[in-house]
């Protein structure tokens, strides 16, 4: 009988295989995706089957939280709970109610012990030694079941809260994708199978993600981000705070405005003998009066904030950030230390040592940035944090695999080598990393292939804190929600596999952008492919460099259909087909293919998802503006038509017969006519684009651009390319 069944199954499979080989290449109702090389991928069906949750299989040891619209469970928190621990319990109750429609009561561990309990935090229900609180620290947690009890154990700082969010994600199917979208399943029967100990402790003690979108709606705790840009209330566990300023603080400790007039010697000496006296001027760190002033100001700050855990003593950020003081005393230190960082480390060490005894938990943060990037002979004091900036490196290849893009620091070593050097002398090493384009924030920044590998590199080199600086100045089109989500995942676990990493990305794209998500994934892959053999930094103008349009201004072949009679009757001619006469523009594939991919994704999206895709679509729309400039800007119109007609009169037989005066008259008449017809086209395209961008919160196209709220701002010039729409004052 078994042989008969196996033979029958074999015949069925054979007929199925034959049927597949006879199917047409593309069935009606399918969506062929054209590959960049002109081929096609497997067709994607227009309608994908709806995802369905597999029903919970209830066994003897299953923990069933909700069934038949009732629950036998109680959420238990410690009687003496922090605000964060209470928030953890209430968040668990709230999301279980959203999923199942049933509100589970919350009680404290002063209540009698029950059989069905969810324990949140360190309660008196745990067995002795069940949780190593010292090992878990402020943010680690354990999720496990014992009998019919579920433990989500963690500290009242942020551990219990992070444990709850992780439980909701990993076991109940919730997804905290963005500040404007969470995926919450609905289930009539809610429960879990027994959970063996799931213990998680963050690799990095400091995790910060700085996109405008990730700062909103108390969202950062759900990302497990605990840095300065976690703006959630204290009930979410607070954050690791920099007291007295986050970065570049020396310009406020010793400001030009306050001291230069009376004490110019407080400020760095330039090579020409002048003193730096603009905003962001470097102080002279060998001057003992400067050191005493900073110590006094720190002491004053600590009177108001004795709870401070980190204070920044870091170099200013201006053009002078690359110009250290060149006075003889500073130069002597550089020679003794073998690096410009020597003066800064000695200075910060002296401040740190002043307060070490009275404030044993206080750390002083300083930068390894530009000229202070390389290590010196004097190591940082035990209470000093070195925050290394990756600003010069290549972001298309992982750290340690290629040279840096910008040679600004004067270091003979690469970024990766300098990080490794600091790791050998500093056990409190943070990194300031960069994840977007700062001169063209609406350009696609193709660094998805390096984010995970760079995070692993940081972890391998004993980095304990990472600040991922994103587009903090505008709600950029360049995947800010996806970047926030995936960077939070890798900062929590930099040792995840590539498969897990891209799995998170695909899941996000599918749920956030809808059924056409594979088109958006193809766009990301295309952008990554285009830079495989290119190096780029955060200050490259992508629309003019890496994803540049190809502009051939030498191709001046007179169209065969152009006649003298047409020129004389110019008002009856369709001149648009001649407008690229002297500027043949071939747009980047990331633009042309981008329009196709985003439009295909939008066709299969819900109204809410369409709006998100429309925001993404502005990435190629902004790049397209650069191509249009070569044809439709006023200067391009003049050049194209003037060159076209001039060549006609100089090179064709009938054109050569036209007197010079008549030739000039005709050229100017046609040129002015064309400008009248098409002169507003480019500006109108830019106006529409910028108005929509402003609606999406894109008020600054590049870092440092003055904030724009209206395209009618008299300083906005929409007749030029986007990088020049609003110049600095």
Residue pairs with C-beta under 8 A, 6 or more apart in sequence:
26 32
26 43
27 43
29 45
29 46
29 47
30 43
30 44
30 45
30 46
31 43
31 44
31 45
31 46
31 600
31 604
32 40
32 41
32 43
33 40
33 41
33 43
33 44
33 518
33 519
33 522
33 600
34 40
34 596
35 41
36 526
36 529
36 589
36 593
44 518
46 604
47 515
48 515
53 173
53 185
53 187
55 189
56 62
56 64
56 187
56 189
56 190
56 191
57 193
58 64
58 189
58 191
59 193
61 193
61 194
62 191
62 192
62 193
62 194
63 145
63 148
63 150
63 191
63 192
63 193
63 194
64 189
64 190
64 191
65 71
65 73
65 96
65 100
65 104
65 118
65 190
65 191
65 192
66 96
66 100
66 101
66 102
66 104
66 187
66 188
66 189
66 190
66 191
67 188
67 189
67 190
67 191
69 101
69 102
69 188
70 102
71 100
71 102
71 104
72 115
72 116
73 104
73 116
73 117
73 118
74 104
74 105
74 106
74 107
74 111
74 114
74 116
74 117
74 118
75 89
75 92
75 93
75 104
75 105
75 106
75 107
75 117
75 118
75 120
76 106
76 107
76 108
76 109
76 111
76 117
76 118
76 119
76 120
76 123
76 125
77 85
77 86
77 88
77 89
77 106
77 107
77 108
77 109
77 119
77 120
77 121
77 123
78 85
78 108
78 109
78 121
78 122
78 123
78 124
78 156
79 108
79 109
79 110
81 89
81 108
81 121
81 156
82 156
82 157
83 234
83 235
84 156
84 157
84 158
84 160
84 161
84 234
84 235
84 236
84 237
84 238
85 120
85 121
85 156
85 160
85 161
86 235
87 161
87 235
87 236
87 237
88 120
88 121
88 152
88 154
88 160
88 161
88 163
88 164
89 106
89 120
89 121
89 164
90 106
91 161
91 164
91 165
92 118
92 120
92 152
92 164
92 167
92 168
93 103
93 104
93 105
93 106
95 168
95 172
95 174
95 184
96 102
96 103
96 104
96 172
96 190
97 103
97 104
98 184
99 172
99 173
99 174
99 184
99 185
99 186
99 187
99 190
100 186
100 187
100 188
100 190
101 186
102 190
104 118
109 119
109 123
109 124
109 125
113 125
115 147
115 148
116 148
116 149
117 125
117 148
117 149
117 150
118 149
118 150
118 152
119 125
119 126
119 149
119 150
119 151
119 152
119 153
120 152
120 160
120 163
120 164
121 152
121 153
121 154
121 155
121 156
121 160
122 131
122 133
122 153
122 154
122 155
122 156
122 160
125 149
125 151
126 151
126 153
130 151
130 153
131 142
131 151
131 153
133 155
135 201
136 142
136 153
136 154
136 155
136 159
136 199
136 201
137 155
137 159
137 201
138 155
138 157
138 158
138 159
139 154
139 155
139 157
139 158
139 159
139 162
139 201
139 202
139 205
139 224
139 226
140 154
140 155
140 159
140 199
140 200
140 201
140 202
141 152
141 153
141 154
141 159
141 160
141 162
141 163
141 166
141 199
141 200
142 151
142 152
142 153
142 154
142 163
142 197
142 198
142 199
142 200
143 150
143 151
143 152
143 153
143 163
143 166
143 167
143 170
143 171
143 195
143 197
143 198
144 150
144 151
144 195
144 196
144 197
144 198
145 151
145 192
145 194
145 195
150 167
150 192
150 195
152 160
152 163
152 164
152 167
153 159
153 160
153 163
154 160
154 161
154 162
154 163
157 237
157 238
158 221
158 224
158 226
158 236
158 237
158 238
161 221
161 236
161 237
162 200
162 221
162 224
163 200
165 176
165 221
165 222
165 224
166 198
166 200
168 174
169 175
169 176
170 198
171 192
171 195
172 185
172 190
172 192
173 183
173 185
174 182
174 183
174 184
174 185
175 182
175 183
175 507
175 511
176 182
176 219
176 222
176 223
176 485
177 183
177 481
177 485
177 508
177 511
177 512
178 213
178 214
178 219
178 481
178 484
178 485
178 512
179 213
179 214
179 215
179 216
179 217
179 219
179 481
180 213
180 216
180 217
180 481
181 481
181 511
181 512
183 511
200 492
200 493
202 224
202 491
202 492
203 459
203 492
203 493
203 494
203 495
204 458
204 459
204 463
204 464
204 465
204 466
204 491
204 494
205 240
205 464
205 465
206 226
206 227
206 240
206 430
206 464
206 465
206 466
206 467
207 224
207 225
207 226
207 227
207 465
207 466
207 488
207 491
207 492
208 225
208 226
208 227
208 228
208 229
208 230
208 466
208 467
208 468
209 220
209 223
209 225
209 227
209 229
209 468
209 470
209 483
209 484
209 487
209 488
209 491
210 229
210 467
210 468
210 469
210 470
210 472
211 470
211 471
211 472
211 476
211 480
211 481
211 483
211 484
212 471
212 472
212 473
212 474
212 475
212 476
212 480
212 697
213 475
213 480
213 481
213 484
214 220
214 223
214 225
214 229
214 470
214 480
214 481
214 484
215 229
215 231
218 232
218 233
218 236
219 232
220 226
220 229
220 230
220 231
220 232
221 230
221 232
221 236
221 237
223 484
223 485
223 488
224 488
224 491
224 492
225 488
225 491
226 237
226 239
226 240
227 239
227 240
227 467
228 239
228 240
228 241
228 242
228 246
228 467
229 472
230 236
230 239
232 239
240 309
240 310
240 465
241 308
241 309
241 310
242 310
242 311
242 312
242 365
243 301
243 305
243 308
243 309
243 310
243 311
244 298
244 301
244 305
244 308
244 311
244 312
245 252
245 312
246 312
247 312
247 314
247 317
247 367
247 387
247 432
248 280
248 314
248 315
248 316
248 317
248 367
249 312
249 313
249 314
250 282
250 283
250 294
250 313
250 314
250 315
250 316
251 279
251 280
251 281
251 316
251 318
253 283
253 293
253 294
253 297
253 313
254 266
254 267
254 283
254 290
254 293
254 294
256 267
256 276
256 277
256 278
256 279
256 281
259 266
259 267
260 266
260 267
260 275
260 277
260 281
263 289
264 275
264 277
265 275
265 284
265 287
266 283
266 284
266 287
266 289
266 290
266 293
267 275
267 276
267 277
267 281
267 282
267 283
267 284
267 325
268 275
268 276
268 281
268 282
268 283
268 284
268 320
268 323
268 324
268 325
268 326
268 327
268 330
269 275
269 276
269 284
269 325
269 326
269 327
269 330
270 276
270 323
270 326
271 326
275 281
276 282
276 320
276 323
278 318
278 320
279 318
280 316
280 317
280 318
280 319
280 320
280 321
281 316
281 318
281 320
282 315
282 316
282 320
282 321
282 323
282 324
282 325
283 290
283 325
284 290
284 325
284 327
284 329
284 330
285 291
285 325
285 330
285 333
285 343
285 344
285 346
285 347
286 325
286 327
286 329
286 330
286 332
286 333
286 343
287 329
291 347
291 350
291 351
294 313
294 347
294 351
295 350
295 351
295 354
298 311
298 313
298 351
298 354
298 355
299 355
301 308
301 311
302 308
302 355
302 359
302 362
306 359
308 359
308 362
309 361
309 362
309 363
310 362
310 363
310 364
310 365
310 385
311 362
311 363
311 364
311 365
312 364
312 365
312 366
313 347
313 348
313 351
313 364
313 365
313 366
314 365
314 366
314 367
314 369
314 387
315 321
315 344
315 366
315 367
315 369
315 370
315 372
317 369
321 369
321 370
321 371
322 370
322 371
322 408
322 409
323 371
324 330
324 334
324 340
324 343
324 371
324 372
325 343
330 343
333 342
333 343
333 346
334 340
334 342
334 343
336 342
336 377
337 343
337 345
337 346
337 376
337 377
337 378
338 376
338 377
339 372
339 374
339 375
339 376
339 377
340 371
340 372
340 374
340 410
341 368
341 371
341 372
341 373
341 374
341 375
341 376
342 376
342 377
342 378
344 366
344 372
345 366
345 376
345 378
345 379
345 380
345 384
346 378
348 364
348 366
348 380
348 381
348 384
349 378
349 380
349 381
349 384
351 364
352 363
352 364
352 381
352 383
352 384
353 381
353 383
355 362
355 383
356 362
356 381
356 382
356 383
362 383
363 383
363 384
363 385
363 428
364 381
364 383
364 384
364 385
365 384
365 385
365 387
365 430
366 372
366 380
366 384
366 385
366 386
366 387
367 386
367 387
367 388
367 389
367 432
368 374
368 375
368 386
368 387
368 388
368 389
368 418
368 422
369 387
369 388
369 389
369 391
369 432
370 389
370 391
370 408
370 409
371 409
371 410
373 388
373 389
373 392
373 409
373 410
373 411
373 415
373 418
374 409
374 410
374 411
374 413
374 418
374 421
375 418
375 421
375 422
375 424
375 425
379 425
379 426
380 386
380 425
380 426
380 428
384 426
384 428
385 426
385 428
385 429
385 430
385 465
386 422
386 426
386 428
386 429
386 430
387 430
387 431
387 432
387 465
387 467
388 418
388 419
388 422
388 429
388 430
388 431
388 432
388 463
389 431
389 432
390 399
390 415
390 431
390 432
390 433
390 434
390 454
391 406
391 408
391 432
391 434
391 537
391 538
392 404
392 405
392 406
392 407
392 408
392 409
392 415
392 537
393 399
393 404
393 405
393 414
393 415
393 416
393 537
394 402
394 403
394 404
394 405
394 535
394 536
394 537
395 405
395 434
395 445
395 447
395 450
395 536
395 537
395 538
396 446
396 447
396 449
396 450
396 531
396 532
396 534
396 535
396 536
397 450
397 535
398 449
398 450
398 453
398 454
398 457
399 415
399 416
399 419
399 450
399 453
399 454
399 457
400 414
400 416
400 457
402 535
403 414
403 535
404 414
404 415
405 535
405 536
405 537
405 540
406 537
406 539
411 418
413 421
416 457
419 429
419 431
419 457
419 458
419 461
419 463
420 461
422 429
423 429
423 461
423 462
423 463
427 462
427 464
428 464
429 461
429 462
429 463
429 464
429 465
430 463
430 464
430 465
430 466
430 467
431 458
431 463
431 465
431 466
431 467
432 467
432 469
433 454
433 458
433 466
433 467
433 468
433 469
434 468
434 469
434 538
435 445
435 447
435 451
435 468
435 469
435 470
435 483
435 487
436 445
436 469
436 470
436 471
436 476
436 478
436 483
436 538
437 443
437 445
437 478
437 538
437 539
437 540
437 542
438 538
438 539
438 702
438 703
439 539
439 540
439 541
439 702
439 703
439 723
440 541
440 542
440 543
440 622
440 701
440 702
440 722
440 723
441 471
441 473
441 474
441 476
441 478
441 698
441 700
441 701
441 702
441 703
442 476
442 477
442 478
442 618
442 619
442 622
442 693
442 698
442 701
442 722
443 478
443 541
443 542
443 543
443 547
443 619
443 622
443 623
444 478
444 523
444 527
444 542
444 547
444 590
444 619
445 478
445 542
446 524
446 527
446 528
446 530
446 531
446 536
446 546
448 486
448 505
448 524
448 528
449 528
451 486
451 487
451 490
451 501
452 490
452 494
452 496
452 498
452 501
455 466
455 490
455 491
455 494
456 494
456 495
458 466
458 494
459 494
459 495
466 491
468 487
468 491
470 480
470 483
470 484
470 487
471 478
471 480
473 699
473 700
473 703
473 705
474 697
474 698
474 699
474 700
474 701
475 696
475 697
475 698
476 698
477 615
477 616
477 617
477 618
477 619
477 622
477 693
477 696
477 698
478 619
479 524
479 616
481 508
481 512
482 505
482 508
482 509
482 512
485 504
485 508
486 501
486 504
486 505
486 508
489 496
489 501
489 504
490 496
490 501
505 521
505 524
506 517
506 521
509 517
509 518
509 520
509 521
510 517
512 609
512 612
513 520
513 601
513 605
513 609
513 612
513 613
513 616
514 601
514 604
514 605
514 606
514 609
514 613
515 604
515 605
516 600
516 601
516 602
516 603
516 604
516 605
516 613
517 601
519 597
519 598
519 600
519 601
520 597
520 598
520 601
520 613
520 616
522 597
523 590
523 593
523 594
523 597
523 598
526 589
526 590
526 593
526 594
526 597
527 547
527 590
530 546
530 547
530 588
530 589
530 590
531 546
534 546
536 542
536 545
536 546
540 546
541 723
542 548
542 623
543 549
543 622
543 623
543 626
543 721
543 722
543 723
544 626
544 723
547 588
547 590
547 591
547 623
548 588
548 626
549 585
549 586
549 587
549 588
549 591
549 623
549 626
549 627
549 630
550 585
550 586
551 583
551 584
551 585
551 586
551 630
552 583
552 584
552 585
552 586
553 582
553 583
553 584
555 582
555 584
556 581
556 582
556 643
556 647
558 644
558 647
558 648
558 651
558 652
559 578
559 581
562 578
562 644
562 648
563 654
564 648
564 652
564 654
564 655
564 658
566 572
566 573
567 573
567 645
567 648
567 666
567 670
568 666
570 666
570 669
570 670
570 673
571 673
575 641
575 670
575 673
575 674
575 677
575 678
576 678
578 640
578 641
578 644
579 631
579 632
579 636
579 637
579 640
579 641
579 674
579 678
580 630
580 631
580 640
581 640
581 641
581 643
581 644
582 639
582 640
582 643
582 644
583 630
583 631
583 636
583 639
583 640
585 627
585 630
585 631
587 623
587 624
587 627
588 623
590 620
590 623
591 620
591 623
591 624
591 627
592 620
594 617
594 619
594 620
594 623
595 617
595 620
595 624
598 613
598 616
598 617
598 620
599 617
601 613
602 609
602 610
602 613
602 614
602 617
605 612
605 613
614 692
615 696
618 689
618 692
618 693
618 696
618 698
621 689
622 689
622 693
622 722
625 682
625 685
625 686
625 689
625 721
625 722
626 721
626 722
628 681
628 682
628 685
629 636
629 682
629 720
629 721
630 636
631 637
631 640
632 678
632 681
632 682
632 685
633 682
633 719
633 720
634 675
634 679
634 682
634 719
637 671
637 674
637 675
637 678
637 679
638 671
638 675
641 667
641 670
641 671
641 674
642 667
642 671
645 666
645 667
645 670
645 671
646 667
648 655
649 655
649 656
649 658
649 663
649 667
650 656
655 663
658 666
682 719
683 718
683 719
686 718
686 719
686 722
686 725
687 711
687 718
690 708
690 711
690 716
690 718
690 725
691 711
694 708
694 709
694 710
694 711
699 707
699 708
699 709
700 706
700 707
700 708
701 722
701 723
701 725
701 726
702 723
704 728
705 726
705 728
706 715
706 726
706 728
706 729
708 716
708 725
708 726
710 716
711 718
713 726
715 726
715 727
715 729
716 725
716 726
717 724
717 725
717 726
717 727
718 725
